[in-house]
């Protein structure tokens, strides 16, 4: 495969990265051979005095070829490839001919590590240009010298932040950090890069660090350097509870390099990356990445109809968020509410977020203004005749939804789709009052909409295929990962969340402590504990779900299922959680949780103040298996079509521990036979709500897996 195009101009070699038959440039073992040959040719060519490295793609380099990496299942295989990459990058770094790296678009992973080995770095001022080392998100570490070169260039603290979070660094911040030497307009990139290469040719190459004096002072001292690394280590322990090995290995590599020299750090990096490549957590995270990537393509794309304008009904927190992600992607939005104050507040909040991007220089004032002009506030339905889809995000009341359906259909053209953002009300019930039920669909966004990546699209037996296709197409354009599920109480995500929340409340009824239940859930890998989640969502909202159709559905399936009643009693007494500062935890005047402070008064709703000892193992098994078993029921009943939909939905929507790969990957890892035994044991002790789904029993008997 061809990876490069080589041009010469006035003793300057211009090396274009242009991977054949690919929309992006990726790094793979095959590219190392091609790189070695090209650089050897350029080093030996006496006519060449300097080199410009640039890309013909929309991005510089999109990282490693994960397919090749995922296929490796034995130790020491990737280490050999990593060693070749290190050898090449060291040659580039020590080249007597200056290499100017000219970057536009995404420069991530190994692409950034290539840039770090160059003598000069120029980037475009485009909002599309950013830099990151996202390997940690895939259970990996920067394997091309990044753990050693980056701290030297931008300082230990900034480098650790980049490597341990994988966050994107946009170009102006990159310049401030010293990651980039010069910023230019996109159309000037090649010209300025050639000028810089010419200016550096034949001169002694000096690679001065741009670290601040304070950073140098901290890092030059063994004691303070150790403090920085120990603090990073402690924060990772607190955040991950030891479930992810990659962050710890990143810190170890940095520690080795800073203590014993860069060459020792390079060796540590290669060995530890080799260990991570075959680690089960890495496999699960890469599988999740593949599954999410597959969702970027709409299987029904040919049926989708264009969406030229969205109409939003409800300018509250959810409606505002949906409008924001839409105008961010250049989709015009009519935002309607009956309350003008609410409309003004939504506009202010959206502009505040755009202004934040302006300050970060990720967006120009003109671009922000252009986006804001796509938002058209409405108090009436007068302009709804222009809408191709209506998305309602009003209160969870079926009568109100029915009114909205009738009003919208009277104001919109015949082809207009009606989508509900409900999280629990059956879409088929909403469609009962529709004059065009085939065009009614559920589009369940998650809060906060701009940050949460999942969109759960809910279909009824009447929903037309073109409507499904169009909803998925819109979701993808909004930047969401879409799963399509069938209608039913709670759909998929709310349906598997409700048993988890119910089980947490039953644990409190049995005498468990609030903090222990939450702590064990976080140790298990959930971002927040279930009790904290109830406070965040709202005790009134939780009570509405616990007393609604979903819980009645569970009791019809299993008449002996135990459901906690305390949440309804708390809601009736005025408890709403964080929003009114009356919940399971104590809150300050600003509504922030007071660290470690439980509202002990709520124990009166759960059997009294006396709390009993519970093992972490029991809490962990009860919480994880009740949710996982419900996911299996959803697959069994056809609510979800494929296990990957269940895994994506659980992780992206509900925070199911990502390192497990999701409920179905987890079941495959322990085996359905073991899962069935554990569920039967829990059922014998705690009641039939733990009875395993028939699909688990069948798979256990047949020795089957959910993934081949």
MARTI-710233 format. One line per 10 residues: number of its first residue (from 0); for each residue x, y, z of C-alpha. Coordinates in Angstrom, 3 decimals, decimal comma, padded with zeros to 6 digits. Layout:
MARTI-710233
NUM = X Y Z; ...
This chain:
MARTI-710233
0 = 000,000 000,000 000,000; 001,209 003,484 -000,823; 001,440 005,850 002,169; 003,477 008,784 000,880; 003,904 011,228 -001,974; 007,301 012,873 -002,283; 007,961 016,239 -003,922; 011,080 018,409 -004,124; 011,299 022,189 -004,236; 014,529 024,199 -003,887
10 = 016,316 021,548 -001,834; 013,264 021,066 000,371; 011,653 017,626 000,378; 007,882 017,758 000,872; 006,633 014,465 002,235; 002,865 014,167 001,897; 001,114 011,627 004,112; -001,564 010,177 001,860; -002,577 006,629 002,723; -004,076 004,970 -000,347
20 = -007,682 003,731 -000,279; -008,344 005,375 003,082; -010,156 008,537 004,169; -007,601 009,032 006,941; -003,946 008,377 007,643; -003,470 005,651 010,246; -000,345 004,092 011,700; 000,228 000,374 011,263; 003,226 -001,990 011,149; 003,232 -001,720 007,348
30 = 003,790 002,021 007,444; 007,003 001,613 009,468; 008,690 -000,143 006,524; 007,619 002,603 004,146; 008,776 005,313 006,577; 012,198 003,769 007,052; 012,763 003,586 003,298; 011,633 007,165 002,672; 013,677 008,710 005,472; 016,754 006,735 004,556
40 = 016,402 008,030 000,996; 016,030 011,620 002,196; 018,934 011,387 004,640; 021,225 010,079 001,882; 020,091 012,624 -000,696; 022,710 015,381 -000,555; 020,441 017,767 -002,471; 017,877 017,714 000,331; 018,631 020,173 003,126; 015,302 020,091 005,005
50 = 012,015 018,186 005,086; 008,370 019,237 005,406; 005,959 016,586 006,694; 002,339 017,339 005,776; -000,935 015,516 005,044; -003,210 015,492 001,998; -006,117 014,223 004,116; -008,580 016,369 006,048; -006,660 015,407 009,193; -002,959 014,933 009,833
60 = -002,959 011,447 011,367; -005,933 009,739 013,015; -003,887 007,429 015,242; -003,018 003,747 015,155; -004,624 001,008 013,088; -006,719 -000,518 015,877; -007,766 -003,515 013,791; -004,138 -004,646 013,570; -003,559 -003,975 017,245; -006,763 -005,715 018,372
70 = -005,823 -008,861 016,459; -002,764 -009,410 018,685; -003,323 -011,895 021,506; 000,220 -012,831 022,495; 002,841 -010,989 024,501; 005,957 -009,566 022,796; 004,302 -009,341 019,354; 003,481 -005,642 019,571; 006,692 -004,879 021,432; 008,638 -005,753 018,267
80 = 006,557 -003,319 016,223; 006,824 -000,649 018,912; 010,604 -001,031 018,911; 010,694 -000,403 015,157; 008,569 002,705 015,603; 010,852 003,959 018,366; 013,925 003,423 016,220; 012,374 005,384 013,368; 011,235 008,270 015,583; 014,656 008,509 017,215
90 = 016,220 008,804 013,746; 013,755 011,575 012,905; 014,493 013,346 016,168; 018,263 013,189 015,617; 018,103 014,045 011,925; 020,687 016,622 010,835; 018,152 017,812 008,296; 015,375 019,732 010,072; 011,916 018,215 009,809; 009,055 020,701 009,942
100 = 005,715 019,107 010,805; 002,753 020,961 009,235; -000,561 019,947 010,766; -004,192 020,590 009,947; -007,164 018,807 011,484; -006,874 015,996 014,007; -003,360 015,127 015,128; -003,901 012,332 017,589; -002,158 009,353 019,125; 000,813 008,190 017,092
110 = 000,320 011,170 014,783; 001,126 013,540 017,635; 004,084 011,370 018,635; 005,461 011,749 015,097; 005,082 015,523 015,461; 006,895 015,416 018,806; 009,896 013,798 017,089; 010,102 016,621 014,530; 012,250 019,724 015,026; 009,462 022,260 014,446
120 = 005,671 022,147 014,547; 003,261 024,415 012,652; -000,527 024,131 012,923; -003,502 025,813 011,286; -005,850 028,081 013,227; -008,857 026,041 012,116; -011,334 024,963 014,848; -010,909 021,487 013,337; -007,248 021,381 014,336; -006,623 019,732 017,665
130 = -004,121 017,449 019,384; -004,582 014,541 021,767; -003,123 011,340 023,109; -006,389 009,394 023,528; -004,812 005,963 024,033; -005,861 005,819 027,696; -009,527 005,763 026,601; -008,811 002,503 024,767; -006,870 000,948 027,631; -003,524 001,771 026,018
140 = -000,654 004,210 026,487; 001,240 006,444 024,039; 003,653 003,943 022,488; 005,787 006,138 020,244; 007,819 007,916 022,889; 005,005 010,193 024,003; 005,425 009,409 027,689; 008,998 010,750 027,485; 008,992 013,525 024,877; 005,768 015,233 025,942
150 = 006,741 015,928 029,597; 010,071 017,336 028,433; 008,328 019,628 025,950; 005,306 020,981 027,877; 006,025 020,063 031,482; 005,167 017,141 033,713; 001,787 018,371 034,973; 000,415 019,357 031,556; 001,723 016,165 029,955; 000,160 013,946 032,616
160 = -003,148 015,762 032,165; -003,082 015,131 028,398; -002,092 011,480 028,702; -004,338 010,530 031,635; -007,487 012,185 030,290; -007,013 011,838 026,530; -008,675 015,237 026,145; -008,400 017,350 023,002; -006,079 020,360 023,064; -007,028 023,040 020,548
170 = -004,440 024,964 018,647; -004,169 028,195 020,648; -003,802 026,336 023,929; -001,308 024,029 022,207; 000,741 027,090 021,250; 000,618 028,374 024,819; 001,761 024,995 026,158; 004,628 024,828 023,675; 003,185 021,868 021,825; 003,029 024,013 018,672
180 = 005,655 026,544 017,566; 003,621 028,578 015,072; -000,037 029,043 014,065; -001,025 029,929 010,496; -004,088 030,041 008,270; -004,926 026,757 006,572; -004,130 028,105 003,102; -000,709 029,315 004,272; 000,340 026,064 005,920; 002,550 024,642 003,178
190 = 004,075 027,989 002,230; 005,045 028,850 005,828; 006,314 025,315 006,470; 008,624 025,543 003,441; 009,876 028,947 004,582; 010,578 027,601 008,049; 012,364 024,535 006,690; 014,522 026,734 004,463; 015,369 029,029 007,391; 016,451 026,081 009,540
200 = 018,421 024,248 006,834; 022,129 023,909 007,487; 021,911 025,382 010,982; 022,451 023,724 014,294; 019,146 022,297 015,445; 018,238 023,357 018,952; 015,145 021,924 020,599; 014,551 024,228 023,562; 011,831 023,292 026,004; 009,078 025,842 026,476
210 = 008,245 024,753 029,993; 007,534 027,510 032,464; 010,198 028,291 035,048; 007,932 026,970 037,811; 007,555 023,656 035,950; 011,306 023,357 035,510; 011,822 024,082 039,181; 009,322 021,421 040,263; 010,582 018,801 037,836; 014,270 019,343 038,482
220 = 013,767 018,433 042,134; 013,463 014,740 042,945; 011,200 015,381 045,934; 008,714 017,723 044,183; 008,704 015,574 041,050; 007,809 012,583 043,191; 005,002 014,589 044,794; 003,486 015,427 041,395; 003,580 011,782 040,287; 002,206 010,489 043,600
230 = -000,639 012,991 043,458; -001,502 011,885 039,906; -001,398 008,252 041,043; -003,721 008,949 043,996; -006,206 010,787 041,769; -006,278 007,856 039,337; -006,920 005,409 042,190; -009,797 007,592 043,380; -011,245 007,965 039,898; -010,856 004,433 038,520
240 = -010,734 002,293 041,679; -008,039 000,248 039,983; -010,340 -001,037 037,226; -008,190 000,368 034,403; -004,484 -000,560 034,225; -003,434 001,935 031,526; -003,317 005,149 033,612; -001,059 003,520 036,190; 001,297 002,247 033,512; 001,459 005,738 031,957
250 = 002,528 007,181 035,301; 005,065 004,359 035,724; 006,603 005,155 032,328; 006,909 008,848 033,182; 008,380 007,961 036,567; 010,971 005,636 035,009; 012,031 008,239 032,463; 012,253 011,092 034,951; 014,186 008,973 037,466; 016,544 006,936 035,290
260 = 016,701 008,754 031,975; 014,760 008,814 028,735; 016,138 005,568 027,292; 014,958 003,623 030,338; 011,592 005,386 029,965; 011,384 004,338 026,315; 012,042 000,711 027,298; 009,373 000,855 029,995; 006,918 002,344 027,500; 007,422 -000,452 024,964
270 = 007,126 -003,220 027,550; 004,088 -001,814 029,290; 002,293 -001,111 026,018; 002,937 -004,708 025,003; 001,261 -005,862 028,239; -001,732 -003,603 027,670; -002,320 -004,714 024,070; -003,315 -008,202 025,244; -005,102 -007,097 028,432; -008,840 -007,997 028,659
280 = -009,800 -004,435 029,634; -008,101 -003,116 026,502; -009,947 -005,638 024,357; -013,288 -004,587 025,851; -012,615 -000,873 025,348; -011,499 -001,369 021,745; -014,569 -003,514 021,044; -016,721 -000,696 022,408; -014,889 001,763 020,157; -015,512 -000,460 017,115
290 = -019,203 -000,797 018,021; -019,576 002,975 018,389; -017,775 003,570 015,099; -020,127 001,171 013,339; -023,031 003,309 014,562; -021,695 006,299 012,622; -023,170 004,674 009,534; -026,918 004,586 009,030; -027,991 001,129 007,850; -031,169 002,678 006,411
300 = -029,480 005,747 004,907; -031,148 005,255 001,537; -034,585 005,685 003,122; -033,775 008,816 005,126; -035,388 012,107 004,121; -033,620 015,451 004,498; -034,119 017,479 007,675; -033,883 021,141 006,768; -035,401 022,471 009,977; -036,190 021,095 013,441
310 = -039,008 022,329 015,666; -038,443 021,902 019,421; -041,366 022,012 021,841; -040,178 022,801 025,348; -037,241 025,104 026,108; -036,330 023,527 029,437; -033,017 021,856 030,202; -033,511 019,010 027,713; -035,058 021,108 024,937; -032,305 023,685 025,278
320 = -029,665 020,945 025,030; -031,202 019,363 021,921; -031,418 022,788 020,285; -027,780 023,483 021,171; -026,367 020,285 019,631; -028,474 020,923 016,526; -027,331 024,480 015,789; -023,757 023,373 016,543; -024,138 021,134 013,479; -025,702 023,879 011,325
330 = -029,289 022,599 011,692; -031,881 025,422 011,992; -034,130 025,128 015,046; -037,527 026,581 015,939; -037,550 026,582 019,751; -041,067 026,862 021,202; -042,224 027,304 024,762; -045,304 028,833 026,375; -043,054 030,802 028,745; -041,070 033,692 027,268
340 = -038,779 033,824 030,323; -037,888 030,161 029,700; -037,124 030,919 026,062; -034,864 033,810 027,000; -033,070 031,685 029,587; -032,481 028,935 027,020; -031,029 031,438 024,551; -028,750 032,899 027,210; -027,509 029,461 028,229; -026,795 028,445 024,626
350 = -024,949 031,704 023,945; -022,950 031,185 027,152; -021,705 027,846 025,815; -020,832 029,355 022,430; -019,016 032,203 024,179; -016,993 029,662 026,125; -015,790 028,189 022,826; -014,895 031,693 021,624; -012,741 032,226 024,728; -011,047 028,885 024,083
360 = -010,561 030,010 020,463; -012,273 026,829 019,313; -014,848 029,040 017,563; -014,649 032,517 016,054; -017,173 035,226 017,070; -018,557 035,197 013,526; -019,034 031,422 013,608; -020,764 031,642 016,990; -023,066 034,383 015,733; -023,882 032,298 012,677
370 = -024,852 029,357 014,876; -026,948 031,538 017,161; -028,839 032,909 014,162; -030,021 029,362 013,427; -032,075 029,457 016,642; -035,552 030,940 016,259; -037,557 031,268 019,524; -041,335 030,835 019,291; -044,323 031,341 021,589; -046,774 030,041 018,980
380 = -046,808 027,331 016,287; -046,885 029,905 013,462; -043,625 028,819 011,749; -044,038 025,085 012,336; -045,181 024,783 008,717; -041,448 024,848 007,864; -040,528 021,925 010,142; -039,490 018,496 008,895; -039,435 017,028 012,402; -040,852 018,082 015,770
390 = -039,067 016,935 018,926; -041,042 017,471 022,106; -039,359 017,668 025,512; -042,184 018,566 027,887; -043,312 017,136 031,234; -043,772 013,349 031,471; -047,559 013,371 031,395; -049,448 011,407 028,755; -052,323 013,927 028,562; -049,897 016,791 027,920
400 = -048,105 014,702 025,275; -051,426 014,035 023,548; -052,211 017,759 023,454; -048,786 018,504 021,967; -049,217 015,823 019,280; -052,553 017,278 018,170; -051,284 020,865 018,164; -048,118 020,002 016,256; -049,857 017,920 013,604; -052,279 020,773 013,000
410 = -049,390 023,183 012,453; -046,898 021,046 010,497; -046,772 019,700 006,916; -047,980 016,181 006,209; -044,441 014,769 005,912; -043,386 016,056 009,352; -042,162 013,503 011,910; -043,233 013,759 015,558; -040,557 012,601 017,998; -040,925 012,401 021,759
420 = -037,990 012,765 024,151; -039,819 010,784 026,822; -037,701 008,431 028,916; -040,462 006,115 030,082; -043,879 006,694 028,478; -044,607 004,147 025,713; -044,417 005,739 022,267; -047,403 003,666 021,124; -049,523 005,398 023,778; -048,352 008,814 022,611
430 = -049,185 007,787 019,028; -052,778 006,878 019,993; -053,856 010,494 019,506; -051,875 010,974 016,305; -053,515 011,329 012,899; -050,322 009,936 011,331; -049,043 007,277 013,796; -046,540 005,891 011,277; -044,613 009,164 011,700; -044,427 009,037 015,508
440 = -041,149 007,905 017,038; -039,191 008,206 020,267; -035,909 010,124 020,383; -034,669 009,715 023,955; -031,717 012,019 024,610; -029,724 011,867 027,831; -028,905 014,663 030,228; -026,932 016,837 029,791; -027,548 016,553 026,050; -024,339 018,291 024,825
450 = -022,160 015,898 026,860; -024,022 012,583 026,783; -023,228 010,684 023,548; -026,210 008,308 023,377; -029,498 008,713 021,525; -032,079 005,953 022,055; -034,472 005,837 019,113; -037,724 004,055 019,930; -039,985 002,499 017,304; -043,523 001,149 017,460
460 = -044,950 -001,544 015,153; -046,534 001,318 013,164; -043,404 003,472 012,759; -042,425 003,678 009,082; -038,921 002,627 008,051; -038,222 006,005 006,457; -039,070 007,688 009,765; -036,586 005,461 011,604; -033,949 006,127 008,947; -034,499 009,880 009,147
470 = -034,331 009,933 012,956; -031,057 007,966 012,923; -029,636 010,243 010,240; -030,502 013,306 012,333; -028,977 011,763 015,462; -025,721 010,987 013,657; -025,589 014,532 012,298; -026,066 015,840 015,843; -022,985 013,845 016,839; -024,838 011,131 018,741
480 = -024,297 007,380 018,879; -027,727 005,953 018,048; -029,295 002,683 019,085; -032,695 001,688 017,727; -034,927 -000,136 020,202; -038,513 -001,329 020,218; -041,262 000,322 022,189; -042,213 -000,925 025,627; -042,256 000,316 029,209; -038,940 002,069 029,832
490 = -037,652 001,098 026,363; -034,143 -000,279 027,003; -032,124 002,137 029,115; -034,778 003,135 031,658; -035,943 -000,459 031,821; -032,541 -001,804 032,900; -031,837 001,206 035,146; -035,045 000,889 037,192; -034,185 -002,544 038,693; -030,731 -001,211 039,678
500 = -032,247 001,790 041,485; -034,911 -000,400 043,077; -032,259 -002,829 044,325; -030,223 000,004 045,835; -033,328 001,209 047,689; -034,129 -002,333 048,870; -030,585 -002,562 050,254; -031,339 000,574 052,292; -034,579 -001,031 053,490; -032,582 -004,047 054,645
510 = -030,261 -001,805 056,641; -027,389 -000,920 054,288; -025,806 002,520 054,600; -026,293 005,089 051,837; -022,581 005,824 051,480; -021,626 002,140 051,323; -024,104 001,383 048,523; -022,815 004,333 046,484; -019,165 003,569 047,236; -019,446 -000,073 046,156
520 = -021,215 000,954 042,920; -018,368 003,345 042,127; -015,787 000,693 042,966; -017,676 -001,545 040,559; -017,097 001,070 037,862; -020,230 003,233 037,736; -019,484 006,978 037,496; -021,842 007,759 040,391; -023,633 005,604 042,914; -027,350 004,804 042,448
530 = -028,430 006,830 045,496; -026,516 009,870 044,266; -028,112 009,335 040,852; -031,613 009,424 042,359; -030,770 012,725 044,044; -029,404 014,106 040,763; -032,335 012,974 038,600; -034,846 013,974 041,269; -036,606 011,942 043,934; -039,935 013,066 042,469
540 = -038,904 011,801 039,029; -037,656 008,520 040,509; -040,910 008,084 042,418; -042,873 008,718 039,221; -040,973 005,856 037,546; -041,250 003,541 040,571; -045,019 004,050 040,693; -045,520 003,984 036,932; -046,203 001,529 034,150; -042,646 000,142 034,077
550 = -042,799 -001,205 037,626; -046,302 -002,557 036,991; -044,827 -004,344 033,971; -042,226 -005,987 036,220; -044,907 -007,093 038,674; -047,054 -008,588 035,909; -044,018 -010,572 034,758; -043,223 -011,559 038,334; -046,074 -010,993 040,835; -043,720 -011,641 043,756
560 = -041,233 -008,965 042,730; -040,449 -006,681 045,640; -040,589 -002,950 044,869; -039,446 -000,284 047,295; -042,244 002,122 048,262; -040,103 004,548 050,247; -039,266 006,809 047,310; -042,937 007,649 046,799; -043,297 008,443 050,495; -040,241 010,716 050,350
570 = -041,597 012,532 047,288; -044,962 013,033 049,011; -043,112 014,546 051,988; -041,425 017,114 049,725; -038,085 015,472 049,046; -036,896 016,218 045,497; -033,164 015,608 045,788; -030,527 018,059 044,748; -032,895 020,480 043,001; -034,568 021,500 046,277
580 = -031,579 020,531 048,458; -033,626 017,829 050,195; -032,399 014,370 049,360; -030,366 011,411 050,516; -027,354 013,715 050,879; -026,928 017,185 052,360; -026,443 020,157 050,022; -025,151 023,682 050,501; -026,959 026,855 049,437; -025,537 026,539 045,914
590 = -026,952 023,015 045,583; -023,559 021,288 045,792; -023,328 018,056 047,737; -021,554 018,481 051,053; -018,739 015,975 050,875; -019,511 012,811 052,786; -022,599 014,233 054,500; -025,651 011,979 054,420; -029,097 013,269 055,307; -029,702 010,780 058,127
600 = -033,364 011,809 058,367; -034,146 009,762 055,243; -033,322 006,547 057,096; -036,706 006,921 058,820; -038,235 005,924 055,460; -036,012 002,829 055,348; -036,611 001,096 058,650; -034,921 003,463 061,071; -031,516 004,893 061,900; -029,789 001,608 062,738
610 = -027,642 000,400 059,851; -026,416 -003,156 059,405; -023,141 -004,500 057,976; -023,140 -005,682 054,361; -020,237 -007,151 052,435; -019,076 -005,261 049,380; -019,356 -008,489 047,392; -023,081 -008,859 048,124; -023,869 -005,256 047,190; -021,745 -005,501 044,055
620 = -023,367 -008,728 042,846; -026,887 -007,566 043,551; -026,469 -004,259 041,742; -024,611 -005,593 038,710; -026,576 -008,782 038,162; -030,059 -007,283 038,571; -029,243 -004,792 035,809; -027,411 -007,310 033,616; -030,236 -009,827 033,887; -032,755 -007,201 032,751
630 = -030,564 -006,451 029,734; -030,779 -010,159 028,865; -034,579 -009,998 029,150; -034,572 -007,067 026,693; -032,584 -009,065 024,144; -034,805 -012,089 024,714; -037,943 -010,008 024,039; -036,525 -008,198 021,015; -036,454 -004,760 022,659; -032,865 -004,598 021,417
640 = -031,849 -006,376 018,237; -028,207 -007,124 019,004; -026,022 -007,460 022,125; -023,852 -004,579 020,907; -026,882 -002,253 021,114; -027,337 -003,368 024,707; -023,694 -002,793 025,572; -023,539 000,630 023,903; -026,811 001,733 025,500; -025,836 000,597 028,984
650 = -022,365 002,167 028,896; -023,035 005,435 027,047; -026,457 006,080 028,536; -026,167 004,759 032,071; -022,477 004,467 032,871; -022,406 000,655 033,079; -018,711 -000,075 033,825; -016,946 000,446 030,457; -014,016 -001,823 031,348; -016,438 -004,786 031,330
660 = -017,493 -003,999 027,752; -021,162 -003,793 028,786; -023,661 -006,328 030,182; -023,341 -008,819 027,319; -019,547 -008,693 027,121; -019,566 -009,149 030,898; -021,826 -012,210 030,591; -019,491 -013,658 027,968; -016,481 -013,053 030,207; -017,900 -014,948 033,197
670 = -020,006 -017,377 031,141; -023,773 -017,746 031,182; -023,512 -020,854 033,365; -021,791 -018,910 036,135; -024,148 -015,946 035,721; -027,178 -018,244 035,944; -025,835 -019,904 039,101; -025,186 -016,559 040,775; -028,665 -015,330 039,862; -030,271 -018,505 041,170
680 = -028,332 -018,151 044,431; -029,490 -014,548 044,791; -033,053 -015,570 043,916; -033,032 -018,195 046,665; -031,869 -015,609 049,201; -033,577 -012,402 048,091; -036,584 -013,434 046,037; -037,665 -014,193 042,467; -036,719 -010,767 041,074; -033,295 -012,361 040,508
690 = -034,652 -015,313 038,514; -032,429 -015,582 035,415; -033,884 -014,700 032,029; -034,694 -017,761 029,923; -032,095 -016,737 027,353; -029,383 -017,032 030,005; -030,586 -020,458 031,074; -030,669 -021,625 027,456; -027,231 -020,208 026,651; -025,842 -021,821 029,803
700 = -027,223 -025,232 028,783; -025,917 -024,894 025,217; -022,587 -023,320 026,149; -023,348 -020,334 023,914; -021,950 -016,809 023,963; -023,547 -013,526 022,943; -020,559 -012,640 020,761; -018,920 -015,240 018,537
